[in-house]
Amino acid sequence: MKIFESSFGVDSGDRNEMIDITSQVQGVVSKSGIACGDVVVYCPHTTAAITINENADSDVVHDILSTLAELIPHKRAGYRHCEGNSDAHCKSSLIGCSEQVLIKGGKLNLGTWQGIFFCEFDGPRNRKVLVQVRGQ
């Protein structure tokens, strides 16, 4: 089994944002030369996350962010973390820090409407995404 590791930067412009990183991840997979295997996309930040969801209709992203804002508001009585970003930590934990995608024929084996998103919950910031491709 071959393992290829890489990373790339993501710049967010808003406090809460979902950024489609599918093409960047596919670029890493292509560069790896691995045709069959899997890829792990990992976010090493405690106030951001990685998810897979629909990337064909931007209203889906809007609805996800709107729902998260309602469920986990930015300001809430009872938060104790002194940096003022407790909501970002909660959203990050809820969504998760990584996703795994199968690779077939050197391509991400995503569904027709699926994309990989970097979820920013404490922006704007400059972030890093780590990618590990495994296979043959």
BAKOL-271804 format. One line per field, with one value per residue (C-alpha): residue number from 1; residue in one letter; chain; z, x, y. Coordinates in Angstrom, 3 decimals, decimal comma. Example, Ala and Ser with C-alpha at 12.3 -4.5 7.8 and 13.67 -1.06 7.14 Angstrom:
2
pos (1 2)
code (a s)
unit (A A)
w (7,800 7,140)
u (12,300 13,670)
v (-4,500 -1,060)
REM end
This chain:
136
pos (1 2 3 4 5 6 7 8 9 10 11 12 13 14 15 16 17 18 19 20 21 22 23 24 25 26 27 28 29 30 31 32 33 34 35 36 37 38 39 40 41 42 43 44 45 46 47 48 49 50 51 52 53 54 55 56 57 58 59 60 61 62 63 64 65 66 67 68 69 70 71 72 73 74 75 76 77 78 79 80 81 82 83 84 85 86 87 88 89 90 91 92 93 94 95 96 97 98 99 100 101 102 103 104 105 106 107 108 109 110 111 112 113 114 115 116 117 118 119 120 121 122 123 124 125 126 127 128 129 130 131 132 133 134 135 136)
code (m k i f e s s f g v d s g d r n e m i d i t s q v q g v v s k s g i a c g d v v v y c p h t t a a i t i n e n a d s d v v h d i l s t l a e l i p h k r a g y r h c e g n s d a h c k s s l i g c s e q v l i k g g k l n l g t w q g i f f c e f d g p r n r k v l v q v r g q)
unit (A A A A A A A A A A A A A A A A A A A A A A A A A A A A A A A A A A A A A A A A A A A A A A A A A A A A A A A A A A A A A A A A A A A A A A A A A A A A A A A A A A A A A A A A A A A A A A A A A A A A A A A A A A A A A A A A A A A A A A A A A A A A A A A A A A A A A A A A)
w (0,000 -0,894 1,343 0,084 2,386 1,517 2,775 1,440 2,838 3,116 3,656 5,083 4,747 7,240 10,820 9,688 6,221 4,285 1,584 -1,156 -1,207 -3,477 -6,323 -4,000 -2,521 -6,018 -6,952 -4,096 -5,120 -8,736 -7,625 -5,474 -8,458 -6,390 -8,483 -5,919 -2,187 0,049 1,122 4,576 4,735 8,184 9,851 12,625 14,092 17,081 15,693 12,163 10,618 7,494 6,064 2,907 1,604 -1,504 -3,550 -6,438 -4,711 -2,492 -0,595 1,125 2,608 3,668 5,353 7,197 8,512 9,461 11,363 13,200 14,165 15,597 17,458 18,700 18,912 18,968 22,257 24,901 28,649 30,343 27,990 30,113 27,549 27,781 24,093 22,967 20,504 22,501 19,749 17,234 19,416 19,776 16,028 15,227 17,585 16,161 12,512 13,047 12,102 9,189 6,332 4,434 0,737 -1,471 -4,606 -7,825 -11,056 -9,498 -8,774 -5,609 -5,474 -4,353 -5,134 -7,991 -5,805 -3,112 -2,340 0,460 2,578 4,989 7,671 9,298 12,581 13,942 10,958 9,043 9,282 7,333 7,906 6,842 5,603 5,858 3,298 3,368 0,317 0,790 -1,730 -4,970)
u (0,000 1,183 0,560 0,678 0,267 -0,312 -1,988 -3,483 -4,687 -8,253 -9,083 -12,494 -14,160 -17,009 -17,446 -19,545 -18,922 -18,885 -16,203 -16,290 -12,832 -13,705 -11,442 -8,462 -8,898 -9,233 -6,026 -4,187 -5,627 -4,516 -1,041 -0,730 -1,030 -3,219 -6,049 -7,786 -7,988 -9,256 -8,555 -8,885 -9,527 -8,671 -9,092 -6,518 -8,511 -10,890 -13,290 -13,654 -14,784 -15,031 -18,282 -19,759 -23,034 -24,731 -22,656 -25,095 -27,476 -26,026 -29,316 -28,324 -25,232 -27,359 -29,870 -27,173 -25,506 -28,880 -29,860 -26,531 -26,861 -30,311 -29,271 -25,959 -26,114 -22,976 -23,895 -25,659 -26,002 -23,950 -20,967 -17,785 -14,981 -13,410 -12,490 -16,090 -16,115 -17,788 -20,364 -17,587 -16,169 -19,617 -20,336 -16,932 -17,537 -20,999 -19,868 -16,525 -12,908 -12,553 -14,162 -13,076 -13,849 -13,208 -11,099 -12,000 -10,103 -8,072 -11,232 -13,167 -16,073 -18,649 -22,360 -23,716 -24,582 -21,913 -18,984 -16,439 -16,729 -14,418 -16,690 -15,463 -17,127 -14,735 -13,612 -12,461 -9,217 -6,441 -6,675 -5,002 -6,488 -4,474 -5,022 -3,818 -4,324 -3,893 -4,051 -2,516)
v (0,000 3,463 6,490 10,062 13,064 16,690 19,852 23,046 26,348 27,598 31,269 32,071 35,443 35,111 33,927 30,933 29,583 26,322 26,299 23,658 22,029 19,095 20,232 20,767 17,273 15,781 17,602 15,893 12,507 13,073 14,145 11,007 8,673 6,346 4,891 2,675 3,301 6,053 9,590 11,090 14,827 16,206 19,599 20,278 23,193 23,095 25,689 24,323 21,043 18,872 17,508 16,014 17,364 18,718 21,144 21,652 24,085 26,837 27,000 23,740 25,405 28,375 26,070 24,087 27,238 28,731 25,584 25,450 29,123 28,468 25,306 26,714 30,529 32,654 34,338 32,269 32,598 29,932 29,765 29,813 29,749 33,207 33,616 34,184 31,306 28,541 28,107 27,420 24,650 23,067 23,250 21,756 18,834 18,262 18,214 16,463 16,999 14,553 12,651 9,546 9,096 6,085 6,492 4,674 5,147 7,951 9,954 10,732 8,293 10,852 10,828 12,925 15,917 15,511 17,768 18,054 21,176 22,969 24,429 27,628 28,560 31,220 33,234 34,934 32,979 31,306 27,556 24,329 21,056 17,847 15,103 11,498 9,274 5,509 2,714 1,460)
REM end
